[in-house]
Amino acid sequence: MALPDEAASMSVMYKEDGAMARILLVDDEPNIRLFYSAALADEGHEVIEASSWAEALRFLEAEPLDLVVLDIRLGSQSGLELLQRIASHPARVPVIILTAYASFQDDYTTWLAESYILKSSDPTEFLTEVHRVLDRRSGRSVNIPFQPGSTLSDASLL
């Protein structure tokens, strides 16, 4: 049985060849991209960053991606409109909305995303959700041990 510290350091593989996921991170704020990109890279993922609609669409057309992490507000552009474009893209790439705005959860457009996460200075919930979405896409079930200090409602998210 793995101890909590050991479980936290274990990587989950997502592809048959053992490679980690290619993730497109779309946010107009450089510091936010840096923070979440580092958290994903520390997990072994390849992270591609985009600061705008145009950049994100270029990567979607040119790169095979496993996941898109998308902010709702991209300067003067709407991440929700980009979400609609991604949802209609033939590649069917799953999307996690990562935003500072809880108020958009009631917008039916957000239902096109696999998940809706509020930005936080602690990336734990975000990384858990990334693993859950990628595992569901790969057809594997997530088996992350219950961590001391977590609640049962936290465990049900896994």
C-alpha positions in Angstrom: 0.0 0.0 0.0 1.4 3.4 -1.0 1.8 6.1 1.6 0.2 9.4 0.9 3.5 11.1 -0.1 4.3 8.2 -2.4 0.9 8.3 -4.0 1.2 12.0 -4.6 4.5 11.5 -6.5 3.2 8.6 -8.7 2.6 9.5 -12.3 -0.4 8.3 -14.3 0.3 7.2 -17.9 -2.2 8.2 -20.5 -1.0 6.8 -23.8 -0.1 3.3 -24.9 3.5 4.2 -25.4 3.7 5.6 -21.8 4.0 9.2 -22.8 2.1 11.8 -20.8 -0.5 14.0 -22.3 -0.1 17.0 -24.7 -2.1 19.8 -23.2 -3.0 23.2 -24.7 -3.3 25.8 -22.0 -5.2 28.9 -23.2 -5.1 32.0 -20.9 -4.3 35.6 -21.7 -2.5 36.2 -18.4 1.2 35.2 -18.6 1.6 34.6 -14.9 -1.4 32.3 -14.9 0.0 30.4 -17.8 3.3 30.1 -16.1 1.8 28.8 -12.9 -0.4 26.1 -14.4 2.1 25.2 -17.1 4.7 24.5 -14.4 2.2 22.4 -12.4 1.3 20.3 -15.5 5.0 20.0 -16.6 5.9 18.8 -13.1 3.4 16.0 -13.6 5.3 15.1 -16.8 2.8 16.6 -19.3 3.8 18.4 -22.5 2.3 21.9 -22.3 1.6 24.1 -25.2 0.6 27.7 -24.3 -1.7 30.0 -26.2 -2.6 33.6 -25.1 -5.4 34.2 -27.6 -8.1 32.6 -29.8 -6.0 32.8 -32.9 -3.0 31.0 -31.2 -5.3 28.4 -29.8 -7.0 27.7 -33.1 -3.6 27.4 -34.8 -2.5 24.8 -32.3 -5.8 22.9 -32.6 -5.4 22.6 -36.3 -1.7 21.8 -36.3 -1.1 19.7 -33.2 -2.6 16.4 -31.9 -3.8 17.3 -28.4 -5.1 15.3 -25.5 -6.7 18.1 -23.6 -7.4 21.8 -23.7 -7.4 24.0 -20.5 -9.4 27.1 -21.3 -10.0 30.4 -19.5 -13.4 32.0 -20.1 -12.1 35.6 -20.5 -9.3 36.0 -23.0 -8.9 39.8 -23.0 -11.6 41.1 -25.3 -12.4 37.6 -26.6 -14.8 35.1 -25.2 -13.4 31.7 -24.1 -17.0 30.4 -24.4 -17.1 31.1 -28.1 -13.8 29.3 -28.4 -15.2 26.4 -26.4 -18.0 26.1 -29.0 -15.5 26.0 -31.8 -13.4 23.3 -30.0 -16.5 21.2 -29.2 -17.4 21.2 -32.9 -13.8 20.4 -34.0 -13.5 16.9 -35.5 -10.7 15.9 -33.1 -13.2 16.0 -30.1 -10.6 17.2 -27.7 -11.9 17.4 -24.1 -11.8 20.8 -22.4 -11.4 21.9 -18.8 -12.6 25.4 -18.1 -10.2 27.1 -15.7 -11.5 30.5 -14.6 -11.7 33.0 -11.8 -15.4 33.4 -12.4 -17.9 31.1 -10.7 -20.8 33.0 -12.2 -20.4 31.3 -15.6 -21.1 27.9 -14.3 -24.8 28.5 -15.0 -24.2 29.4 -18.7 -25.3 26.4 -20.7 -22.3 26.8 -23.0 -20.0 25.7 -20.2 -21.7 22.3 -20.3 -19.7 21.6 -23.4 -16.6 21.3 -21.2 -15.7 18.2 -19.3 -15.1 20.2 -16.2 -15.3 23.7 -14.7 -12.5 24.6 -12.2 -12.0 27.8 -10.3 -8.4 29.2 -10.4 -6.5 28.8 -7.1 -3.0 29.2 -5.7 -3.1 25.5 -4.9 -3.1 23.4 -8.1 -4.2 20.2 -6.4 -7.8 20.2 -7.4 -6.9 21.3 -11.0 -4.3 18.5 -11.3 -6.8 15.9 -9.9 -9.3 17.0 -12.5 -6.8 16.8 -15.3 -6.0 13.2 -14.3 -9.7 12.3 -14.1 -10.5 13.8 -17.5 -7.5 12.2 -19.2 -8.1 8.8 -17.6 -11.8 8.9 -18.6 -10.7 9.8 -22.2 -8.3 6.9 -22.3 -10.9 4.5 -20.9 -9.0 4.0 -17.6 -10.5 4.5 -14.2 -8.7 6.8 -11.8 -7.6 5.2 -8.6 -6.1 8.0 -6.5 -5.9 7.1 -2.8 -8.0 9.0 -0.3 -5.8 11.7 1.3 -5.9 12.5 5.0 -7.7 15.8 5.5 -9.9 15.2 2.4 -13.7 14.9 2.8 -15.9 12.2 1.3 -17.2 14.8 -1.2 -13.6 15.4 -2.3 -13.1 11.7 -2.8 -16.3 11.4 -4.9 -14.7 13.7 -7.5 -12.0 11.2 -8.2 
